[in-house]
């Protein structure tokens, strides 16, 4: 690599990832790049300048040796009072500000600890503030964790307007010029009941192409504002070098306003991200002398294989620390939730009427969903917050019903939306000072207001109302729902965005307290379905609702796409049964649950014997293949139309575990399709069908490496357990 003023300051090998810190000898600017170890010999000798181009030769001589690239700074930061970035940047990006330009390398330390390696790089300024960049690698893992800390050593207050969690530059090192038409950006768009639509575009399609002189701030900033981090986009991005099949990827572990930025100012692309900044997220933060701020974590990885492999590396972060996992999670239990049975009009009488059938089906958990606290003439979504059960609907109390569920051999669970308060609750009238405010007014979204988790009284109130009820009644599962967003932020001494960040720190604290107080409880994360499927919340819960797509035809598509973003052991997939459901519909919906964790609902009490027996067959096979859901890599193949709501074509998900020489293949056909057959690459040879549940599908393995499928009808399905020949 041609590095005229740049040196490789240090290099580290973490599993199969090579991390290099590059330093500019003239400015002491330092940055970080990464690539797969096996691709070292493919690194190109890069041009140092733009000499040789006619549009450069005709310029004044001082431009002739303008550098073709520069180091992406290890930290992007902006302090009030410093220069904003130039080159048409303001309003589009705050990267490369005067504050960032002040940073210079001071020192780097490596700590080899029992379970991890920690690299701390310190950057200093003459302005009395420093930044520390933390890179963690847990031994044996295929991802890195990066954070930034800003420290005010000066005698004056400093107000931050931007601080990155991570930056990653030098993409791609495998091209000698500007990597024209070889870089692609992968993102996932997401909305309610339409989670995880993949978007893959070449940089040129996004107009991310360096200018002829390389001075324009060519960047794409995207993210989410509010307390639902998966709304618009997932906090994920990946860049692909399409010629070398190398992928760089990142996920942000944060449950608030976030941003990512992809830039192609010069030859190399770079990506950075973290807290949404002042321009994008209404965020500023005042730091007094000797105060500091640490950013949310970013999870980074690289792969020389595929986007699926990259995402498998990133999502493994979500299940790495499982020491606090309830013991029952070891066997991946099956859940029943009564939401699609009673639609918020739950009662003691209705629950008792279906327990016998659930017990015979082998259901492990019964979750009482919303409405257990409301009176018959009240709205479940406007009366929560007091957390007092309805004596009209539960005359013998919640402990009675929890005990009755246990007596049937099933573990009881219950729904809460404890971060918000319904306008018809007593709490809303009594505790307005303990609610979040904006512009001096209680912040209300529709019928909901929001508790202020910066307030110690809120923690005490919820401990007495939520945690105490769980303990007193013996509930072993809690569904934590969250059904609206706080938006741009709340009143704070600093800014609306900082008020939101401080509040969400308190939310995280209470979630952790709940786990500590009730250690064996299974925690479900739900946010009107999949609005909080970020790595932070996923690391705090055991399972998460994949979507509010309860009975739609696109359930297999949403659930499959989530394999890129959520470890399937965390992903709760609805299987709602109706008394009129035929065998094909039951099979289609049950097959979808093999993308994650089954949660049944619907008219269970009214199903006939043959329907119950069919469901039982799927649950029996599920328990047999659950180890593949916990450990494996997923490969998604599909030929579908543009619409997710009205799907056409077919889709397959192959989940492979080479260590045990087994794989799970789940296939769905969709509607109005002329595609009546599919050939699915099994990624290696030697496979045979060990067991299957087929509904309108014929299957055959060709030469041990191709699954040849034919579809007899629309909306057919197949679940196939594959094994390797000895």
ZAMARGU-4260 file (C-alpha; in steps of 0.2 Angstrom, whole numbers, plus 5000, padded with zeros to 4 digits):
<rodrens>
0) 5000/5000/5000 | 5007/5017/4995 | 5007/5028/5011 | 5016/5044/5007 | 5013/5052/5024
5) 5004/5038/5033 | 5010/5023/5043 | 5002/5008/5050 | 5004/5013/5068 | 4998/4996/5075
10) 4989/4980/5069 | 4979/4967/5079 | 4972/4951/5074 | 4955/4947/5082 | 4950/4929/5077
15) 4949/4931/5058 | 4948/4950/5058 | 4963/4961/5055 | 4962/4979/5063 | 4974/4992/5057
20) 4977/5009/5065 | 4984/5022/5052 | 4992/5038/5057 | 4997/5053/5048 | 5014/5058/5052
25) 5011/5077/5048 | 4995/5080/5058 | 4995/5065/5070 | 4978/5061/5065 | 4974/5043/5068
30) 4960/5031/5061 | 4955/5013/5060 | 4952/5001/5046 | 4948/4982/5046 | 4948/4968/5033
35) 4947/4949/5034 | 4964/4941/5038 | 4963/4930/5023 | 4962/4944/5011 | 4978/4953/5016
40) 4986/4947/4999 | 4972/4956/4989 | 4976/4973/4996 | 4980/4985/4982 | 4994/4998/4980
45) 4984/5014/4981 | 4987/5029/4971 | 4993/5044/4982 | 4986/5058/4971 | 4976/5062/4956
50) 4990/5066/4944 | 4987/5059/4926 | 4970/5066/4924 | 4967/5080/4912 | 4955/5089/4924
55) 4969/5090/4936 | 4983/5094/4924 | 4974/5110/4919 | 4972/5116/4936 | 4985/5127/4945
60) 5001/5118/4950 | 4997/5118/4969 | 4982/5106/4965 | 4992/5094/4955 | 4998/5083/4970
65) 4981/5084/4980 | 4980/5068/4989 | 4968/5055/4983 | 4963/5050/5000 | 4966/5054/5018
70) 4963/5045/5035 | 4946/5044/5042 | 4947/5051/5060 | 4945/5038/5074 | 4933/5050/5082
75) 4920/5062/5075 | 4916/5076/5087 | 4909/5094/5087 | 4909/5106/5101 | 4900/5123/5102
80) 4911/5137/5097 | 4922/5127/5085 | 4921/5128/5066 | 4907/5119/5057 | 4913/5108/5043
85) 4915/5117/5026 | 4912/5111/5008 | 4893/5112/5008 | 4891/5101/5023 | 4880/5111/5036
90) 4863/5104/5037 | 4869/5088/5029 | 4883/5082/5040 | 4893/5088/5056 | 4907/5076/5052
95) 4925/5083/5050 | 4921/5099/5060 | 4934/5110/5068 | 4933/5100/5084 | 4938/5084/5075
100) 4952/5093/5067 | 4959/5098/5084 | 4961/5079/5089 | 4979/5072/5088 | 4985/5055/5093
105) 4993/5054/5111 | 4995/5035/5115 | 4988/5018/5113 | 4987/5004/5126 | 4983/4986/5124
110) 4976/4976/5139 | 4975/4957/5137 | 4962/4951/5150 | 4955/4934/5155 | 4941/4934/5143
115) 4945/4949/5131 | 4957/4961/5124 | 4954/4979/5126 | 4963/4993/5115 | 4962/5010/5122
120) 4967/5024/5110 | 4969/5042/5118 | 4967/5057/5107 | 4971/5075/5114 | 4969/5093/5110
125) 4976/5110/5115 | 4958/5115/5121 | 4959/5105/5137 | 4948/5090/5132 | 4952/5072/5126
130) 4944/5058/5118 | 4946/5040/5122 | 4942/5026/5109 | 4938/5009/5116 | 4940/4993/5106
135) 4935/4977/5114 | 4936/4959/5108 | 4929/4945/5118 | 4940/4930/5114 | 4933/4918/5102
140) 4920/4930/5095 | 4919/4936/5077 | 4914/4954/5081 | 4921/4970/5089 | 4914/4982/5102
145) 4918/5000/5100 | 4914/5015/5111 | 4920/5033/5112 | 4922/5044/5128 | 4924/5063/5129
150) 4933/5070/5144 | 4933/5088/5149 | 4949/5092/5158 | 4948/5111/5155 | 4942/5124/5168
155) 4927/5128/5157 | 4911/5121/5152 | 4910/5112/5135 | 4894/5109/5125 | 4894/5094/5113
160) 4884/5095/5097 | 4890/5078/5091 | 4900/5063/5097 | 4902/5047/5087 | 4902/5029/5094
165) 4913/5023/5080 | 4921/5027/5063 | 4928/5015/5051 | 4938/5020/5036 | 4948/5014/5022
170) 4934/5005/5012 | 4939/4997/5001 | 4958/4993/5003 | 4957/4981/4988 | 4955/4994/4974
175) 4969/5005/4969 | 4958/5020/4964 | 4941/5025/4970 | 4932/5009/4968 | 4920/5014/4955
180) 4904/5003/4953 | 4910/4990/4966 | 4903/4997/4983 | 4886/4993/4989 | 4877/4999/5004
185) 4865/4987/5013 | 4851/4994/5025 | 4835/4988/5031 | 4819/4999/5031 | 4806/4995/5044
190) 4789/5001/5049 | 4774/4994/5059 | 4770/4976/5053 | 4782/4978/5039 | 4799/4976/5048
195) 4816/4972/5039 | 4814/4976/5021 | 4831/4975/5014 | 4838/4989/5003 | 4854/4986/4993
200) 4860/5000/4982 | 4877/5004/4974 | 4885/5020/4980 | 4882/5028/4963 | 4864/5025/4965
205) 4864/5035/4981 | 4875/5048/4972 | 4889/5043/4984 | 4903/5046/4972 | 4918/5057/4975
210) 4919/5074/4966 | 4932/5076/4953 | 4943/5086/4966 | 4937/5076/4981 | 4932/5091/4992
215) 4913/5090/4993 | 4905/5082/5008 | 4897/5068/4999 | 4888/5059/5013 | 4872/5049/5017
220) 4865/5052/5034 | 4851/5041/5040 | 4844/5035/5057 | 4829/5037/5068 | 4822/5050/5080
225) 4814/5045/5096 | 4812/5030/5108 | 4808/5017/5095 | 4825/5013/5088 | 4818/5002/5074
230) 4807/5015/5065 | 4811/5019/5047 | 4828/5010/5048 | 4836/4997/5058 | 4852/5003/5067
235) 4862/4993/5055 | 4873/4996/5039 | 4884/4986/5029 | 4896/4990/5014 | 4900/4977/5002
240) 4915/4976/4990 | 4906/4967/4976 | 4922/4962/4967 | 4931/4954/4982 | 4915/4949/4991
245) 4920/4957/5007 | 4908/4965/5019 | 4910/4978/5033 | 4895/4979/5045 | 4890/4988/5060
250) 4875/4988/5073 | 4872/5002/5086 | 4866/4995/5103 | 4855/5010/5108 | 4837/5012/5111
255) 4835/5030/5107 | 4839/5043/5093 | 4853/5037/5082 | 4862/5040/5066 | 4874/5033/5054
260) 4883/5042/5040 | 4892/5034/5025 | 4904/5046/5016 | 4913/5045/5000 | 4923/5062/4999
265) 4939/5055/4992 | 4944/5038/4985 | 4940/5028/5001 | 4922/5026/5008 | 4920/5027/5027
270) 4906/5025/5039 | 4902/5032/5056 | 4888/5033/5068 | 4881/5034/5086 | 4870/5047/5095
275) 4859/5057/5083 | 4868/5074/5083 | 4862/5092/5085 | 4856/5094/5067 | 4848/5077/5066
280) 4843/5073/5084 | 4841/5089/5093 | 4855/5084/5104 | 4868/5094/5114 | 4876/5090/5130
285) 4885/5101/5142 | 4900/5094/5151 | 4906/5103/5167 | 4925/5103/5171 | 4931/5085/5174
290) 4915/5078/5168 | 4914/5065/5154 | 4902/5056/5142 | 4903/5038/5135 | 4893/5034/5119
295) 4882/5019/5116 | 4891/5004/5110 | 4894/4999/5091 | 4896/4981/5086 | 4907/4979/5071
300) 4913/4965/5060 | 4919/4960/5043 | 4917/4945/5032 | 4924/4938/5016 | 4909/4926/5014
305) 4892/4934/5012 | 4880/4946/5020 | 4872/4932/5029 | 4889/4927/5037 | 4892/4946/5042
310) 4875/4947/5050 | 4877/4930/5059 | 4893/4938/5067 | 4884/4954/5072 | 4869/4946/5079
315) 4879/4934/5090 | 4882/4949/5101 | 4864/4948/5106 | 4866/4930/5114 | 4884/4931/5120
320) 4881/4935/5138 | 4868/4922/5142 | 4873/4918/5160 | 4857/4927/5167 | 4846/4917/5155
325) 4832/4908/5164 | 4835/4890/5165 | 4819/4886/5155 | 4827/4895/5140 | 4839/4881/5137
330) 4826/4870/5129 | 4817/4884/5119 | 4800/4883/5127 | 4784/4885/5117 | 4772/4900/5121
335) 4754/4904/5121 | 4748/4922/5121 | 4730/4927/5122 | 4730/4943/5113 | 4723/4936/5097
340) 4711/4926/5107 | 4703/4940/5117 | 4710/4956/5109 | 4712/4965/5126 | 4696/4958/5134
345) 4704/4945/5144 | 4696/4937/5160 | 4697/4924/5173 | 4683/4914/5165 | 4690/4915/5147
350) 4707/4909/5153 | 4701/4894/5163 | 4691/4888/5148 | 4706/4885/5137 | 4719/4879/5149
355) 4715/4861/5147 | 4718/4861/5128 | 4734/4870/5130 | 4740/4858/5143 | 4737/4844/5131
360) 4746/4853/5117 | 4762/4854/5127 | 4762/4873/5129 | 4775/4879/5141 | 4770/4897/5145
365) 4753/4905/5145 | 4755/4924/5144 | 4740/4935/5149 | 4741/4950/5137 | 4733/4967/5139
370) 4717/4972/5147 | 4718/4962/5164 | 4718/4979/5173 | 4703/4988/5164 | 4685/4989/5168
375) 4673/4982/5154 | 4669/5000/5148 | 4687/5006/5147 | 4700/5006/5133 | 4715/4994/5137
380) 4726/5007/5129 | 4720/5022/5139 | 4718/5014/5156 | 4735/5007/5160 | 4747/5014/5173
385) 4739/5009/5190 | 4742/4991/5188 | 4728/4985/5199 | 4719/4970/5192 | 4700/4972/5187
390) 4690/4963/5201 | 4676/4962/5189 | 4686/4952/5177 | 4697/4943/5189 | 4686/4940/5205
395) 4698/4929/5213 | 4713/4939/5209 | 4729/4937/5199 | 4738/4925/5211 | 4723/4913/5209
400) 4724/4913/5190 | 4743/4911/5190 | 4742/4897/5202 | 4728/4889/5192 | 4739/4890/5176
405) 4754/4882/5186 | 4742/4868/5191 | 4740/4863/5173 | 4759/4861/5171 | 4761/4878/5162
410) 4771/4893/5168 | 4761/4910/5169 | 4766/4926/5161 | 4758/4943/5161 | 4758/4959/5150
415) 4764/4976/5156 | 4767/4993/5147 | 4775/5001/5162 | 4785/5015/5153 | 4769/5024/5148
420) 4753/5029/5157 | 4735/5029/5150 | 4725/5045/5151 | 4711/5037/5160 | 4722/5029/5174
425) 4722/5037/5191 | 4741/5038/5189 | 4739/5050/5175 | 4730/5063/5186 | 4740/5060/5202
430) 4758/5060/5195 | 4759/5073/5181 | 4775/5080/5189 | 4783/5063/5187 | 4779/5062/5168
435) 4790/5068/5154 | 4787/5086/5148 | 4791/5095/5132 | 4790/5114/5132 | 4783/5114/5150
440) 4768/5103/5145 | 4765/5084/5149 | 4771/5075/5133 | 4756/5065/5127 | 4755/5054/5111
445) 4737/5051/5108 | 4730/5043/5124 | 4748/5039/5131 | 4760/5049/5142 | 4777/5044/5148
450) 4784/5041/5165 | 4801/5051/5168 | 4814/5037/5172 | 4826/5051/5178 | 4814/5052/5193
455) 4818/5041/5207 | 4800/5041/5213 | 4795/5032/5196 | 4807/5018/5200 | 4800/5016/5217
460) 4782/5017/5210 | 4785/5004/5197 | 4795/4993/5209 | 4780/4993/5221 | 4767/4990/5206
465) 4776/4979/5194 | 4790/4970/5202 | 4780/4967/5218 | 4765/4960/5208 | 4777/4948/5198
470) 4784/4941/5215 | 4768/4941/5225 | 4758/4931/5211 | 4772/4920/5205 | 4773/4925/5187
475) 4787/4918/5178 | 4786/4928/5162 | 4784/4947/5158 | 4779/4954/5141 | 4785/4972/5141
480) 4776/4982/5128 | 4779/4999/5122 | 4766/5007/5110 | 4772/5024/5105 | 4788/5035/5103
485) 4794/5050/5113 | 4799/5059/5097 | 4813/5072/5097 | 4815/5073/5115 | 4810/5080/5132
490) 4813/5095/5143 | 4831/5095/5150 | 4844/5107/5156 | 4854/5103/5140 | 4843/5099/5125
495) 4828/5089/5120 | 4839/5075/5113 | 4849/5074/5129 | 4833/5073/5140 | 4828/5058/5129
500) 4845/5050/5132 | 4845/5053/5150 | 4827/5046/5152 | 4832/5030/5142 | 4847/5027/5153
505) 4834/5026/5167 | 4824/5014/5157 | 4839/5003/5155 | 4842/5004/5173 | 4825/4998/5178
510) 4825/4983/5165 | 4841/4978/5174 | 4833/4980/5191 | 4819/4969/5186 | 4831/4955/5180
515) 4840/4956/5197 | 4824/4956/5207 | 4816/4942/5198 | 4831/4932/5191 | 4822/4917/5183
520) 4808/4927/5174 | 4808/4926/5155 | 4808/4944/5148 | 4799/4948/5132 | 4802/4964/5123
525) 4788/4970/5112 | 4785/4988/5105 | 4770/4987/5094 | 4779/4972/5087 | 4796/4976/5081
530) 4800/4994/5085 | 4813/4990/5098 | 4823/4976/5090 | 4840/4985/5094 | 4855/4976/5101
535) 4854/4985/5118 | 4836/4980/5122 | 4839/4962/5114 | 4853/4960/5126 | 4842/4964/5140
540) 4828/4952/5136 | 4826/4934/5132 | 4813/4935/5118 | 4806/4948/5107 | 4790/4950/5097
545) 4795/4950/5079 | 4780/4960/5072 | 4762/4964/5075 | 4759/4955/5059 | 4748/4942/5067
550) 4739/4934/5053 | 4745/4941/5037 | 4752/4931/5022 | 4769/4941/5024 | 4774/4933/5041
555) 4787/4921/5033 | 4795/4936/5024 | 4796/4947/5039 | 4802/4933/5050 | 4815/4927/5037
560) 4822/4945/5034 | 4824/4947/5053 | 4837/4933/5053 | 4849/4947/5046 | 4846/4958/5062
565) 4839/4947/5076 | 4846/4931/5082 | 4832/4919/5079 | 4833/4912/5097 | 4826/4929/5102
570) 4813/4931/5088 | 4795/4927/5094 | 4784/4922/5078 | 4765/4923/5079 | 4755/4907/5074
575) 4737/4912/5076 | 4724/4899/5073 | 4706/4901/5069 | 4692/4888/5070 | 4690/4890/5051
580) 4708/4887/5048 | 4711/4873/5036 | 4726/4861/5036 | 4736/4871/5023 | 4734/4888/5033
585) 4739/4879/5049 | 4754/4872/5041 | 4759/4889/5033 | 4758/4898/5050 | 4766/4884/5060
590) 4781/4883/5047 | 4784/4901/5050 | 4787/4898/5068 | 4803/4888/5063 | 4811/4905/5059
595) 4812/4908/5078 | 4801/4905/5093 | 4783/4899/5092 | 4770/4910/5101 | 4752/4903/5098
600) 4736/4912/5099 | 4718/4913/5092 | 4703/4901/5094 | 4713/4887/5102 | 4698/4881/5112
605) 4687/4879/5096 | 4700/4869/5086 | 4695/4851/5081 | 4705/4836/5085 | 4713/4835/5068
610) 4719/4853/5069 | 4726/4850/5086 | 4735/4835/5080 | 4743/4844/5066 | 4749/4858/5077
615) 4756/4844/5088 | 4766/4837/5074 | 4774/4854/5071 | 4778/4857/5089 | 4786/4839/5090
620) 4797/4843/5076 | 4801/4860/5082 | 4808/4853/5099 | 4818/4841/5088 | 4827/4855/5078
625) 4827/4869/5091 | 4846/4867/5093 | 4848/4873/5075 | 4838/4888/5079 | 4850/4892/5094
630) 4866/4888/5084 | 4868/4890/5065 | 4870/4902/5050 | 4854/4906/5040 | 4854/4908/5021
635) 4839/4916/5013 | 4834/4913/4994 | 4819/4920/4986 | 4810/4925/4971 | 4797/4937/4976
640) 4787/4952/4970 | 4789/4970/4976 | 4775/4970/4989 | 4777/4962/5006 | 4758/4964/5010
645) 4753/4954/4994 | 4768/4942/4992 | 4771/4932/4976 | 4784/4919/4972 | 4793/4909/4985
650) 4806/4910/4999 | 4817/4898/5007 | 4828/4899/5023 | 4842/4886/5026 | 4849/4886/5043
655) 4865/4876/5044 | 4875/4870/5058 | 4891/4861/5051 | 4897/4855/5068 | 4882/4843/5070
660) 4880/4841/5052 | 4862/4846/5052 | 4852/4859/5043 | 4834/4866/5044 | 4826/4871/5027
665) 4809/4880/5028 | 4801/4885/5012 | 4785/4895/5008 | 4776/4898/4992 | 4765/4914/4990
670) 4750/4920/4980 | 4747/4923/4961 | 4764/4915/4957 | 4768/4907/4940 | 4784/4900/4949
675) 4779/4883/4953 | 4796/4876/4957 | 4812/4880/4965 | 4830/4874/4966 | 4838/4879/4982
680) 4857/4878/4984 | 4861/4869/5001 | 4878/4877/5001 | 4887/4860/5003 | 4885/4842/4997
685) 4880/4826/5006 | 4863/4831/5012 | 4848/4820/5014 | 4830/4822/5021 | 4829/4815/5038
690) 4812/4821/5042 | 4799/4833/5035 | 4782/4841/5036 | 4776/4846/5019 | 4760/4855/5014
695) 4757/4857/4996 | 4776/4854/4992 | 4785/4840/4984 | 4804/4839/4988 | 4819/4830/4982
700) 4837/4831/4986 | 4848/4831/4970 | 4866/4825/4971 | 4866/4829/4990 | 4867/4848/4987
705) 4851/4854/4978 | 4834/4854/4985 | 4822/4852/4971 | 4804/4858/4976 | 4788/4859/4967
710) 4773/4869/4973 | 4756/4861/4971 | 4747/4877/4976 | 4749/4895/4982 | 4753/4897/5001
715) 4761/4880/5003 | 4775/4876/5015 | 4788/4864/5019 | 4799/4861/5035 | 4813/4849/5031
720) 4827/4842/5043 | 4842/4838/5033 | 4857/4828/5039 | 4874/4824/5031 | 4878/4807/5025
725) 4892/4798/5034
</rodrens>
